[in-house]
Amino acid sequence: MNKVIKLLFMSVLSFSFTLAVSAQQFPPANVNVISAKITSLAPVVWVSGTVVSQNDADIAAEISGRLISLSAIGARVNKGDVIAGIDDKQLKILFKEEQANVLNSRASLRFLESEVTRKTLLVKQNLSPATELDKAISERDIAKGDVIAAQARLARTEQDLAYTQLKAPFAGIIAQRIASLGEYVDNGSAIVRLVETANREATVFAPIVAYQFLKQAKQLVVESPLGSGSANIKALVPVANARSHLMEVRLDMSTFDWPIGLNIKAKVANGLSAMALAVPRDALVLRRDGVSVFRVNKTDKGVIAEQIPVDVGIGMDDLVAISSTSSTTEISDGDLIIIRGAERLQSGQSVVIKNNNHKLISGGIEQDNKDADGKAADSIAVSKQNGKGSQ
């Protein structure tokens, strides 16, 4: 049994030594580095949302009739502009009839008022019974009601005539034609979709547990395919759906030139902030044996990469908190951590630190090209000298 243990121990030592030797035999790798730093991190979540308009309405007809005019899709209109017209010929005829009815009822009223005056004198002179006066008064009062009813019918017809000119309730753009020119529309049927573009908002849905952090925030970072920026919070609606557990947040997008309906993302805090040692996410190396980072150590033998297994903590933007899983190896604030070029690195391998990604990719090639150009120039010079000597 002891022999087996010794053999296993020797095998492990031999394998470790082989890895170390092979790592040293690899040529130096070009890498980019960054300093690990202790900073404040807070867990955040990116939530989806949409740019919306404060006013987005299907404008409906208020009277039945045939469409004789209709604004084009994409047309910009101001408040009060006519966006659709309905045939008003029948209503104009009806309007004249109602005007005549008003005149007739007023004439009847004037006659009955004079009758009441005349019969009042006759009753005082005992030349007419009182019942005749009462009847005249009753007919006069009925005539007054007829006048009021005729005036109301005239006003209603006048209002219907006004409804034949469908006007924009707010300034905006015609986003959709729901009805077509020449079509007969009923009262209440949608004609066009009018969208206000001046006052943009965004509606995003955040986890209800983030409400306590949203109350303290004034702005949220938003991103879309058209760019990014910060938007002021206009309103919080602390009411969540029983299934999704999401609450609505309204953002002011008036400073963004983003179209209505654009999908966006908003960054919402989802926990308390804490101080932690952080590195960019690009520094994490994912392999079968777990997650690790490579630290750069400057030794007498040169610049050496050291692989350190880590636990990953909370993340914020492109930073992520890390802590070493080894009790003997710690990562400190200011340590140089490799963020590019660590994909095939071995622990103990020599590295060359490059300032930027361009040099990381083409640094060696540029040097080879320079050497090749130098050799070519030397060859040309020697050839010229040999030519002169032969002459």
ABEGO torsion letter per residue (X at the ends): XAAAAAAAAAAAAAAAAAAAAAAAABBBBBBBBBBBBBBBBBBBBBBBBBBBBABBBBBBBABBEBBABBBBBGBBBBBGBBABBBBAAAAAAAAAAAAAAAAAAAAAAAAAAAAAAAAAAAAAAGABBAAAAAAAAAAAAAAAAAAAAAAAAAAAAAAAAAAABBBBABBEBBABBABBBGBBBBBGBBABBBBBAABBBBBBBBBAAAAAAAAABABBBBBBAAEBEBBBBABBBBBBBAAAGBBBBBBBAAABBBBBGBBBBBBBBABBBBBBBBBBAAABBBBAAEBBBBBBBBBAAEBBBBBBBBBBBBBBEABBBBBBABAABBBBBGBBBBABGAAABBBGBBBBBBABAAAAAAAAAAAAAAAAAAAAAAAAAAAAAAAAAAX
